Amino acid sequence: MSAPRTVLAVIPARGGSKGVPGKNLAPVGGVPLVARAVRACRAARRVTHVAVSTDDPDIAAVAAGAGAEVVHRPAALADDTATSEAALLHALDAHEARHGRPADVVLLVQCTSPFLTPGDVDGVAAEVLDGGADTALTAAPTHGFLWRHTLPAPHAAPAPHAEGVNHDKTHRPRRQERTPEYLETGAAYAMDAAGLRAHGHRFFGRTALVPTDPARVLEIDDPHDLARARALAPLLDPPDLPTRADVDAVVLDFDGTQTDDRVLIDADGRELVAVHRGDGLGVAALRRAGLHLLILSTEKNPVVAARARKLHVPVLHGVDRKDAALKHWCEEYGVDPQRVLYAGNDVNDLPCLALVGWPVAVADAHAAVRAAARAVTTTRGGAGAVREIAAWLLGPDLSPTTPRTPGPTHRIPRGK
């Protein structure tokens, strides 16, 4: 029996961007663009490996947190003149060195297309794997009439003349009478890896088009594109929020999750923090609903224990290894980690996020935490984020409900 074919998805994400500074880390729907691309590739069934090619350490950290391998791109391949093909070939070499075998199919996936779906990724891969194509790309069908300006003829009036590109302007057939044309979306491309090495560019041999939903086509090249993407995200992103039936326990970080991450120090050196009354209401509702609750913090300040007493919630604080403490707590109380919701905000929460079935980041969490999260609140830490989480589980009025019998739930794949 032959070995399964290796499909490597490469996401180029260099640090420099003139149109939108820091573009590849810009959040859309609460998740950095590079992490959105990693998630789409990891959820695609035909992809076996996902790599992010970058010269930026912050992008590398977010990519790794989202589950991608990181290929450190040299400066010579990261300037404005470097081509995507050069990054692809470098990533292919790095993949072969790391895994000891070449990739059969390589995908180029652009994180500047925020609404790429796993189906789009699988579509281009399948055309090369199964459809006999050498290359494939996502393309949006269009029936639009295209025009262009032509240069005026010599000795003619200087005004440019408009002429049809894909139509005769004297004949205007109805939409249903016209064969659709296809707009290259720039989101995903697939290539036979050996062919890419031989030709050095992404289009060779037979090229297949993979139609995609025109409503999801958006390339982020300037700040206006980014603003449109953020406005569209609530409409186009599939909801993946937990319900009471999915969760048996809620574990909360403290600083930055139940507070705004600031500390006030008085003249005697005592530290004060601000909490949100709405969060207290949410915790009380979760407790009445019968969920296991825990506050888990590395902070040794007595304010953590004082807040836990106020909320009537068990607390483990001053903990160096939060993931080890969480694992032990789950074992002690017989809680399946896959049915735990853990909410955090900073990089020391990443091990706990990787341990549970429902990793959650507050809206202003570190980019690597948002990348690792399955859900992101719309509310900042210390501003009602915990109450928002309680509303996911119990409904907006926070009324305790009897959980349904636990059944299978959709989970973002965590690896291949």
DRENPA-866475 format. One record per residue (C-alpha): residue number from 1; residue in three letters; z, y, x. Coordinates in steps of 0.2 Angstrom, whole numbers, plus 5000, padded with zeros to 4 digits. Each point is the difference from the previous one (the first is absolute). Layout:
// residues N
NODE   num   residu      w      v      u
NODE   NUM      ALA      Z      Y      X
...
END
This chain:
// residues 416
NODE   num   residu      w      v      u
NODE     1      MET   5000   5000   5000
NODE     2      SER   4995   5017   5007
NODE     3      ALA   5013   5013   5004
NODE     4      PRO   5001   5014   4987
NODE     5      ARG   4990   5015   5006
NODE     6      THR   5009   5015   5007
NODE     7      VAL   4998   5017   4990
NODE     8      LEU   5007   5015   5010
NODE     9      ALA   5002   5016   4990
NODE    10      VAL   5000   5015   5012
NODE    11      ILE   5007   5017   4994
NODE    12      PRO   4996   5014   5012
NODE    13      ALA   5014   5013   4999
NODE    14      ARG   5000   5012   5015
NODE    15      GLY   5013   5014   5000
NODE    16      GLY   4989   5015   5002
NODE    17      SER   4992   5007   4984
NODE    18      LYS   4994   5018   4999
NODE    19      GLY   4996   5001   4981
NODE    20      VAL   5017   4993   4995
NODE    21      PRO   5013   5000   5014
NODE    22      GLY   5010   4984   5000
NODE    23      LYS   4988   4993   4987
NODE    24      ASN   5002   4981   5002
NODE    25      LEU   5019   5002   4997
NODE    26      ALA   4998   5012   4985
NODE    27      PRO   5008   4991   4985
NODE    28      VAL   4990   4997   4984
NODE    29      GLY   5010   4992   4986
NODE    30      GLY   5015   5001   5012
NODE    31      VAL   4992   4988   5013
NODE    32      PRO   4991   5006   5016
NODE    33      LEU   4982   4998   5000
NODE    34      VAL   4999   4988   5014
NODE    35      ALA   5013   4989   4991
NODE    36      ARG   4990   5000   4984
NODE    37      ALA   4985   4993   5010
NODE    38      VAL   5011   4987   5008
NODE    39      ARG   5007   4994   4983
NODE    40      ALA   4982   4999   4993
NODE    41      CYS   4995   4989   5014
NODE    42      ARG   5015   4989   5000
NODE    43      ALA   4998   4997   4982
NODE    44      ALA   4982   4995   5002
NODE    45      ARG   4999   4981   4999
NODE    46      ARG   4985   4998   5013
NODE    47      VAL   5009   5011   5014
NODE    48      THR   5009   4990   5013
NODE    49      HIS   5005   5014   5011
NODE    50      VAL   5003   5018   4998
NODE    51      ALA   5000   5012   5015
NODE    52      VAL   5002   5019   5002
NODE    53      SER   4992   5008   5014
NODE    54      THR   5009   5016   5005
NODE    55      ASP   5005   5011   5015
NODE    56      ASP   5015   5008   4990
NODE    57      PRO   5018   4992   5001
NODE    58      ASP   5005   5006   4983
NODE    59      ILE   4984   4992   4992
NODE    60      ALA   5004   4984   5010
NODE    61      ALA   5018   4999   4993
NODE    62      VAL   4994   5003   4982
NODE    63      ALA   4986   4987   5002
NODE    64      ALA   5012   4987   5007
NODE    65      GLY   5012   5004   4986
NODE    66      ALA   4987   4996   4988
NODE    67      GLY   4996   4983   5008
NODE    68      ALA   4985   5004   5011
NODE    69      GLU   4997   4995   5018
NODE    70      VAL   4998   5016   5011
NODE    71      VAL   4986   5002   5012
NODE    72      HIS   5004   5015   5012
NODE    73      ARG   4984   5009   5002
NODE    74      PRO   4997   5009   5017
NODE    75      ALA   4997   5019   5000
NODE    76      ALA   4982   4997   5004
NODE    77      LEU   4997   4992   4983
NODE    78      ALA   5011   5012   4991
NODE    79      ASP   4991   5017   5002
NODE    80      ASP   4988   5009   4987
NODE    81      THR   4985   4992   5008
NODE    82      ALA   5006   4982   4999
NODE    83      THR   4991   4989   4988
NODE    84      SER   5008   4988   4987
NODE    85      GLU   4990   4986   5008
NODE    86      ALA   5008   5003   5017
NODE    87      ALA   5017   4998   4992
NODE    88      LEU   4994   4984   4991
NODE    89      LEU   4994   4992   5016
NODE    90      HIS   5016   5005   5009
NODE    91      ALA   5010   4992   4986
NODE    92      LEU   4990   4984   5001
NODE    93      ASP   5003   4999   5018
NODE    94      ALA   5019   5003   4997
NODE    95      HIS   5000   4987   4986
NODE    96      GLU   4992   4987   5011
NODE    97      ALA   5012   5003   5014
NODE    98      ARG   5015   4999   4988
NODE    99      HIS   4995   4985   4990
NODE   100      GLY   4989   4990   5012
NODE   101      ARG   4985   4999   4989
NODE   102      PRO   4987   5012   4994
NODE   103      ALA   4999   5006   4982
NODE   104      ASP   4985   4994   4990
NODE   105      VAL   4999   5015   4988
NODE   106      VAL   5006   5017   5004
NODE   107      LEU   5004   5014   4987
NODE   108      LEU   5000   5018   5002
NODE   109      VAL   5012   5008   4987
NODE   110      GLN   5003   5018   4999
NODE   111      CYS   5017   5006   4995
NODE   112      THR   4993   5017   4995
NODE   113      SER   4994   4991   4984
NODE   114      PRO   5017   4999   4991
NODE   115      PHE   4995   4990   4985
NODE   116      LEU   4992   4985   5008
NODE   117      THR   5005   4984   4992
NODE   118      PRO   5002   4982   5007
NODE   119      GLY   4985   4995   4989
NODE   120      ASP   4989   5013   5009
NODE   121      VAL   5006   4992   5017
NODE   122      ASP   4998   4982   4994
NODE   123      GLY   4982   5005   4993
NODE   124      VAL   4993   5006   5017
NODE   125      ALA   5008   4985   5009
NODE   126      ALA   4993   4988   4988
NODE   127      GLU   4982   5006   5002
NODE   128      VAL   5001   4996   5018
NODE   129      LEU   5010   4984   4999
NODE   130      ASP   4991   4993   4985
NODE   131      GLY   4986   5010   4994
NODE   132      GLY   4989   4999   5016
NODE   133      ALA   5001   5018   5004
NODE   134      ASP   5001   5007   5018
NODE   135      THR   5009   5016   4994
NODE   136      ALA   5007   5007   4984
NODE   137      LEU   5007   5016   4993
NODE   138      THR   5009   5007   4985
NODE   139      ALA   4988   5011   4990
NODE   140      ALA   5002   5009   4983
NODE   141      PRO   4986   4999   4988
NODE   142      THR   4993   5017   4994
NODE   143      HIS   4986   5005   4988
NODE   144      GLY   5001   5018   5006
NODE   145      PHE   4984   5011   5004
NODE   146      LEU   5000   5005   5018
NODE   147      TRP   4992   5016   5006
NODE   148      ARG   4997   5009   5017
NODE   149      HIS   4994   5016   5007
NODE   150      THR   4984   5000   5010
NODE   151      LEU   4996   5013   5013
NODE   152      PRO   4987   5013   4994
NODE   153      ALA   4982   4998   5005
NODE   154      PRO   4994   5011   5014
NODE   155      HIS   4995   5017   4993
NODE   156      ALA   5008   4996   4984
NODE   157      ALA   5015   5009   4991
NODE   158      PRO   5016   4997   5010
NODE   159      ALA   5009   4992   4985
NODE   160      PRO   5003   4981   5002
NODE   161      HIS   4992   4989   4987
NODE   162      ALA   5009   4986   4991
NODE   163      GLU   4993   4983   4998
NODE   164      GLY   5006   4983   4993
NODE   165      VAL   5006   4987   5013
NODE   166      ASN   5001   4985   4989
NODE   167      HIS   4989   5005   4985
NODE   168      ASP   4984   5010   4995
NODE   169      LYS   5007   5016   4993
NODE   170      THR   4986   5000   4987
NODE   171      HIS   5006   4984   4993
NODE   172      ARG   5018   4998   4993
NODE   173      PRO   5003   4982   4995
NODE   174      ARG   5015   4995   4990
NODE   175      ARG   5015   4993   5009
NODE   176      GLN   4997   4982   4993
NODE   177      GLU   4982   5001   5006
NODE   178      ARG   5005   5003   5018
NODE   179      THR   5005   4987   5013
NODE   180      PRO   5017   5006   5008
NODE   181      GLU   5001   5005   5018
NODE   182      TYR   5015   4998   5011
NODE   183      LEU   5011   5012   5009
NODE   184      GLU   5008   4994   5016
NODE   185      THR   5019   5002   4997
NODE   186      GLY   5006   5000   5018
NODE   187      ALA   5014   4988   4995
NODE   188      ALA   4996   4983   5006
NODE   189      TYR   4987   4991   5011
NODE   190      ALA   4998   4982   5005
NODE   191      MET   4990   4994   5015
NODE   192      ASP   4997   4983   5008
NODE   193      ALA   5010   5003   5016
NODE   194      ALA   4988   4992   5012
NODE   195      GLY   4986   5011   4992
NODE   196      LEU   5011   5015   5003
NODE   197      ARG   5002   4996   5018
NODE   198      ALA   4981   4997   5002
NODE   199      HIS   4994   5016   4991
NODE   200      GLY   5014   5012   5003
NODE   201      HIS   5000   5008   4983
NODE   202      ARG   5005   4995   4982
NODE   203      PHE   4983   4998   4991
NODE   204      PHE   4989   4986   5006
NODE   205      GLY   4991   4985   4993
NODE   206      ARG   5002   4998   4981
NODE   207      THR   5012   5013   4992
NODE   208      ALA   5008   4997   4983
NODE   209      LEU   5008   5013   4989
NODE   210      VAL   5016   4997   4991
NODE   211      PRO   5001   5011   4984
NODE   212      THR   5017   5009   4998
NODE   213      ASP   5007   5011   4986
NODE   214      PRO   4993   5017   5002
NODE   215      ALA   5017   5007   4993
NODE   216      ARG   5009   4994   5015
NODE   217      VAL   4988   5007   5013
NODE   218      LEU   5008   5014   5010
NODE   219      GLU   4999   5004   5019
NODE   220      ILE   5014   5011   5007
NODE   221      ASP   4992   5013   5012
NODE   222      ASP   5009   5016   4995
NODE   223      PRO   5016   5006   4992
NODE   224      HIS   4991   5001   4983
NODE   225      ASP   4996   4982   5001
NODE   226      LEU   5018   4995   5004
NODE   227      ALA   5006   5011   4985
NODE   228      ARG   4988   4991   4988
NODE   229      ALA   5005   4983   5007
NODE   230      ARG   5018   5004   4996
NODE   231      ALA   4996   5005   4983
NODE   232      LEU   4990   4985   4996
NODE   233      ALA   5013   4987   5008
NODE   234      PRO   5010   4999   4984
NODE   235      LEU   4985   4996   4990
NODE   236      LEU   4991   4988   5012
NODE   237      ASP   5015   4991   5009
NODE   238      PRO   5005   4984   4991
NODE   239      PRO   5018   5001   4995
NODE   240      ASP   5012   4988   5010
NODE   241      LEU   5017   5005   4995
NODE   242      PRO   5014   4987   4997
NODE   243      THR   5008   4996   4984
NODE   244      ARG   5017   4993   4995
NODE   245      ALA   4992   4983   5000
NODE   246      ASP   4995   5001   5018
NODE   247      VAL   5016   5006   5008
NODE   248      ASP   5018   4992   5001
NODE   249      ALA   5007   5012   5013
NODE   250      VAL   4998   5018   5005
NODE   251      VAL   5005   5005   5018
NODE   252      LEU   5001   5018   5004
NODE   253      ASP   4999   5009   5017
NODE   254      PHE   5012   5015   5000
NODE   255      ASP   4994   5015   5011
NODE   256      GLY   4983   5006   4995
NODE   257      THR   4999   4989   4985
NODE   258      GLN   5016   5005   4990
NODE   259      THR   5001   5017   5010
NODE   260      ASP   4987   5012   5006
NODE   261      ASP   5003   4995   5018
NODE   262      ARG   5009   5016   5004
NODE   263      VAL   5019   5001   5006
NODE   264      LEU   5011   5015   4998
NODE   265      ILE   5014   5002   5013
NODE   266      ASP   5015   5011   4996
NODE   267      ALA   5011   5009   5013
NODE   268      ASP   5011   4984   5002
NODE   269      GLY   4985   4989   5004
NODE   270      ARG   5000   4991   4983
NODE   271      GLU   4983   4995   4994
NODE   272      LEU   4994   5003   4982
NODE   273      VAL   4985   4994   4991
NODE   274      ALA   4992   5004   4983
NODE   275      VAL   4996   4986   4988
NODE   276      HIS   4991   5001   4983
NODE   277      ARG   5009   4997   4983
NODE   278      GLY   4985   4992   4993
NODE   279      ASP   5001   4986   5014
NODE   280      GLY   5018   4997   4994
NODE   281      LEU   4994   4998   4982
NODE   282      GLY   4986   4988   5006
NODE   283      VAL   5012   4989   5010
NODE   284      ALA   5012   4999   4986
NODE   285      ALA   4986   4994   4989
NODE   286      LEU   4995   4987   5012
NODE   287      ARG   5018   4994   5001
NODE   288      ARG   5001   4998   4981
NODE   289      ALA   4983   4991   5000
NODE   290      GLY   5009   4986   5011
NODE   291      LEU   4990   5003   5016
NODE   292      HIS   5008   4996   5017
NODE   293      LEU   5002   5017   5009
NODE   294      LEU   5004   5004   5018
NODE   295      ILE   5000   5016   5011
NODE   296      LEU   4995   4995   5018
NODE   297      SER   5001   5013   5013
NODE   298      THR   5001   5002   5019
NODE   299      GLU   5010   5016   4998
NODE   300      LYS   5019   4999   5004
NODE   301      ASN   5005   5016   4991
NODE   302      PRO   5013   4997   4987
NODE   303      VAL   4990   5009   4987
NODE   304      VAL   4989   4985   4998
NODE   305      ALA   5015   4989   4994
NODE   306      ALA   5006   5015   4990
NODE   307      ARG   4984   5001   4990
NODE   308      ALA   5000   4981   4998
NODE   309      ARG   5017   5000   4992
NODE   310      LYS   4995   5014   4989
NODE   311      LEU   4985   4989   4994
NODE   312      HIS   5010   4984   4999
NODE   313      VAL   4987   4992   5012
NODE   314      PRO   5004   4989   5015
NODE   315      VAL   4996   5007   5017
NODE   316      LEU   4996   4994   5017
NODE   317      HIS   4999   5015   5012
NODE   318      GLY   5001   5003   5019
NODE   319      VAL   4988   4985   5001
NODE   320      ASP   4989   4998   5016
NODE   321      ARG   4989   4987   4993
NODE   322      LYS   4996   5004   4982
NODE   323      ASP   4988   4986   4998
NODE   324      ALA   5013   4987   5006
NODE   325      ALA   5013   5007   4989
NODE   326      LEU   4988   5000   4985
NODE   327      LYS   4995   4982   5003
NODE   328      HIS   5018   4994   5001
NODE   329      TRP   5004   5009   4984
NODE   330      CYS   4986   4992   4991
NODE   331      GLU   5006   4983   5006
NODE   332      GLU   5018   5004   4995
NODE   333      TYR   4996   5005   4982
NODE   334      GLY   4985   4987   4998
NODE   335      VAL   4987   5014   4998
NODE   336      ASP   4982   4996   5004
NODE   337      PRO   4994   5014   5012
NODE   338      GLN   4983   4999   4991
NODE   339      ARG   5009   5007   4985
NODE   340      VAL   5009   5014   5009
NODE   341      LEU   4995   5018   4999
NODE   342      TYR   5004   5009   5015
NODE   343      ALA   4998   5019   5001
NODE   344      GLY   5000   5010   5016
NODE   345      ASN   4992   5015   5009
NODE   346      ASP   5000   4998   5019
NODE   347      VAL   4994   4988   5014
NODE   348      ASN   5017   4991   5001
NODE   349      ASP   4996   4994   4982
NODE   350      LEU   4984   4991   5005
NODE   351      PRO   5008   4983   5004
NODE   352      CYS   5009   5000   4983
NODE   353      LEU   4984   5004   4992
NODE   354      ALA   4991   4986   5008
NODE   355      LEU   5014   4988   4994
NODE   356      VAL   4999   5004   4981
NODE   357      GLY   4987   4997   4986
NODE   358      TRP   5001   5018   4994
NODE   359      PRO   5000   5012   5015
NODE   360      VAL   5001   5018   4993
NODE   361      ALA   4999   5017   5009
NODE   362      VAL   5006   5017   4993
NODE   363      ALA   4986   5013   4999
NODE   364      ASP   5005   5009   5016
NODE   365      ALA   5003   4984   5011
NODE   366      HIS   4992   4998   5017
NODE   367      ALA   4982   4996   5000
NODE   368      ALA   5003   4983   5007
NODE   369      VAL   5013   4996   4986
NODE   370      ARG   4987   5006   4987
NODE   371      ALA   4987   4988   5008
NODE   372      ALA   5012   4985   4999
NODE   373      ALA   5006   5004   4982
NODE   374      ARG   4993   4991   4985
NODE   375      ALA   5004   5015   4989
NODE   376      VAL   5004   5018   5004
NODE   377      THR   5010   5011   4989
NODE   378      THR   4993   5017   4994
NODE   379      THR   5017   5008   5003
NODE   380      ARG   5008   5004   5017
NODE   381      GLY   5015   4992   5007
NODE   382      GLY   5016   5009   4994
NODE   383      ALA   4990   5008   4985
NODE   384      GLY   5001   4986   4988
NODE   385      ALA   4990   4986   5008
NODE   386      VAL   5013   4987   4996
NODE   387      ARG   5000   5005   4982
NODE   388      GLU   4981   4998   5000
NODE   389      ILE   5002   4982   5007
NODE   390      ALA   5012   4997   4986
NODE   391      ALA   4987   5006   4987
NODE   392      TRP   4987   4988   5007
NODE   393      LEU   5012   4985   4997
NODE   394      LEU   5008   5006   4984
NODE   395      GLY   4988   5013   4992
NODE   396      PRO   5002   5019   4999
NODE   397      ASP   5015   4999   4989
NODE   398      LEU   5009   4988   5012
NODE   399      SER   5005   4988   4986
NODE   400      PRO   5005   4983   5007
NODE   401      THR   4988   4987   4995
NODE   402      THR   5001   4981   5001
NODE   403      PRO   4988   4994   5014
NODE   404      ARG   4986   4988   4995
NODE   405      THR   5000   4983   5009
NODE   406      PRO   4994   5004   5017
NODE   407      GLY   4982   4995   5003
NODE   408      PRO   4986   5002   5013
NODE   409      THR   4997   5019   5004
NODE   410      HIS   4986   5008   5010
NODE   411      ARG   5005   5003   5018
NODE   412      ILE   4990   5009   5013
NODE   413      PRO   4996   4986   5013
NODE   414      ARG   5011   5002   5016
NODE   415      GLY   4989   4991   5012
NODE   416      LYS   4987   4986   5001
END
